Amino acid sequence: MIYENQKQRDLGATLKSLLKERSLSMRKLSSLTGIDTATISRIISGKQNAKLDHLQLFAVHLGISTEQLFQIAGFDIGTRQVDQHSDFHASVDSINEVLLSYNLFDAQFTTELVRKELIKYEQYALTEEGRRTILEDFRTKVESVNSTGPFIDRLKQMYVLFCESELTSERQAIIGSALLYFILSTDIIPDYVFPIGYLDDAIAVQIVLNRLELMDDKEQSPENNV
């Protein structure tokens, strides 16, 4: 019980600090997350335990990894793993809402703009210079953002795939485009814009994953197995 109370206080102090750093009120966080202001107040004051969905929403809108917030709240993420795939989609699904709340939707960001940037990078990924940029700079960029989480993990997986010699040129170009988008920081949303910097990188990753899934489905269709 003492341990649980301490974790509640730790979580409350962390949320309070993050709100102060981001110049956000509990009412604004309520508007962003859809969580009642009174509930947020009780969680911060330690009078109510936060649920997993509360923590996931706080993480998205306060710019902290879900894993870190879960640990602070006392969840044993070593034995109670969160589905990173669903967490990734939850983050992406909330992007439009966040953009709208910060008046950045359409004016500075659309999925189509990211898609066009990816197309530009596809050909570059197949050049010697583009490949060298990915191989030499990817790990440095990951370290520089000091970030973990679903979309970073996906990028790491893509990097491993990109390095495989058996990868077709088409797949290499598609995967390489997401890696170059991340490395070269040609961001539709500047990385310093809190809390949505890097969310366009997440959109880029999702676009590439969707394209790869379509390719897999096409290759596995009965027409191609005749």
Buried (B, 14 or more C-beta within 10 A) or exposed (E): EEEEEEBBEBBBEBBEEBBEEBEBEBEBBBBBBEBEBEBBBBBBEBEBBBEBEBBBBBBBBBBBBBBBBBBBBBBEBEEEEBEBEEBBEBBBEBBEBBBEBBEBBEEBBBBEBBBEBBEEBBEBBBEEEBBEBBEEBBEEBBEEBEEBBBBBBBBBEBBEBBBEEEBEEEBBBBBBBBBBBBBBBEBBBEBEBBBBBBBBBBBBBBBBBEBBEEBEEEEEEEEEEE
